[in-house]
Amino acid sequence: MTPMFLPHSALDAVEAILPPAVTKGKHDLCALRDRAIAEGAHVLMLVWPTLEWVLLAVEIPEDVVIEDAQQLIPNLLANPTALEHMRSESRKGQHLSWLSLTRPATTQH
C-alpha cells in the first residue's frame, strides 16, 4: 500500500483539529522535526490510506543536492520494505523515522 507524501509543514496544519491531550505530543514531534531540519535532514510526512502516518527525516549523502524533499519520493518508493516497516512502527506509536540514503560503494577495476 503506497502512502501519500506530504510536506513536513502539514504537521503544523493539523494542530487546529487535535484534541488538547494530543497537543503536547504534536509539539514534541515538531521539535524533533525542527532539529532534524537543523541537522540537514529533509523531512516528509507519509500518510497511508488507513490513516497510519510517520514523519520521515531523510539524511542524504554530502555530495547530493536536494532542493525539495519531494525529490526523494522515487527513492522511497523504490524501497517498499522500508515503507512497510515505517507503517508497522507507526501502528505501535512510533511516528518519527530516520533514514540515511547512501550511495553504493564503487569498485575499481
C-alpha positions as CSV (number, residue, x, y, z in Angstrom):
1,M,0.0,0.0,0.0
2,T,1.5,3.3,-1.1
3,P,1.5,6.3,1.3
4,M,0.7,9.8,0.4
5,F,3.7,12.1,0.7
6,L,3.1,15.5,2.3
7,P,5.5,18.3,3.1
8,H,6.6,18.5,6.8
9,S,4.5,21.7,7.2
10,A,1.4,19.5,7.1
11,L,2.2,18.7,10.7
12,D,1.6,22.4,11.6
13,A,-1.7,22.4,9.7
14,V,-3.2,19.6,11.8
15,E,-2.8,21.4,15.2
16,A,-6.2,23.0,14.9
17,I,-8.0,19.6,14.8
18,L,-6.1,17.9,17.5
19,P,-7.6,17.3,20.9
20,P,-5.8,19.0,23.8
21,A,-4.4,15.7,25.1
22,V,-2.5,15.2,21.8
23,T,-1.2,18.8,21.6
24,K,2.0,18.1,23.7
25,G,2.9,15.1,21.6
26,K,2.5,17.2,18.5
27,H,4.8,19.9,19.9
28,D,7.4,17.3,20.8
29,L,7.2,15.9,17.2
30,C,7.5,19.4,15.8
31,A,10.6,20.0,17.9
32,L,12.1,16.7,16.6
33,R,11.3,17.8,13.0
34,D,12.9,21.2,13.6
35,R,16.0,19.5,15.0
36,A,16.2,17.1,12.0
37,I,16.0,20.0,9.6
38,A,18.6,22.0,11.5
39,E,20.9,18.9,11.2
40,G,20.5,18.9,7.5
41,A,17.8,16.2,7.1
42,H,14.9,16.6,4.6
43,V,11.6,15.8,6.2
44,L,8.4,14.5,4.8
45,M,5.1,13.3,6.3
46,L,3.9,9.9,5.0
47,V,0.2,9.1,5.4
48,W,-1.3,5.7,4.4
49,P,-5.0,5.4,3.3
50,T,-5.6,3.6,6.6
51,L,-4.5,6.8,8.4
52,E,-1.2,5.4,9.7
53,W,1.4,8.1,9.4
54,V,5.0,8.8,10.1
55,L,7.2,11.9,10.0
56,L,10.3,10.8,8.0
57,A,13.7,12.6,8.3
58,V,16.0,11.6,5.4
59,E,19.7,12.2,5.6
60,I,21.3,12.4,2.2
61,P,25.0,12.0,1.1
62,E,27.0,15.2,1.4
63,D,27.6,15.4,-2.3
64,V,23.9,15.2,-3.2
65,V,21.9,18.4,-3.6
66,I,18.2,18.2,-2.9
67,E,16.2,21.4,-3.2
68,D,12.8,19.9,-2.2
69,A,12.2,16.8,-0.2
70,Q,9.6,15.7,-2.8
71,Q,12.6,14.8,-5.0
72,L,13.2,11.9,-2.6
73,I,9.9,10.2,-3.3
74,P,11.2,8.0,-6.1
75,N,14.0,6.7,-3.9
76,L,11.5,6.0,-1.1
77,L,9.0,4.2,-3.4
78,A,11.9,2.0,-4.6
79,N,12.2,0.6,-1.1
80,P,8.8,-0.9,-0.2
81,T,10.3,-2.9,2.7
82,A,11.4,0.3,4.4
83,L,8.0,1.9,3.8
84,E,6.2,-1.2,5.3
85,H,8.5,-1.1,8.3
86,M,7.7,2.6,8.9
87,R,4.0,1.8,8.6
88,S,4.3,-1.1,11.0
89,E,6.1,1.1,13.5
90,S,3.5,3.8,13.2
91,R,0.9,1.3,14.4
92,K,3.0,0.9,17.6
93,G,3.0,4.7,18.1
94,Q,6.4,5.4,16.6
95,H,5.7,8.3,14.4
96,L,9.2,9.5,13.7
97,S,11.6,7.6,11.4
98,W,15.1,8.4,10.3
99,L,16.5,7.1,7.0
100,S,20.0,7.6,5.7
101,L,20.4,7.4,1.9
102,T,23.8,6.2,0.9
103,R,25.5,5.6,-2.4
104,P,26.6,2.0,-3.2
105,A,30.3,1.5,-2.8
106,T,32.1,1.7,-6.1
107,T,34.7,-0.8,-7.0
108,Q,37.8,0.0,-9.0
109,H,39.0,-2.4,-11.7
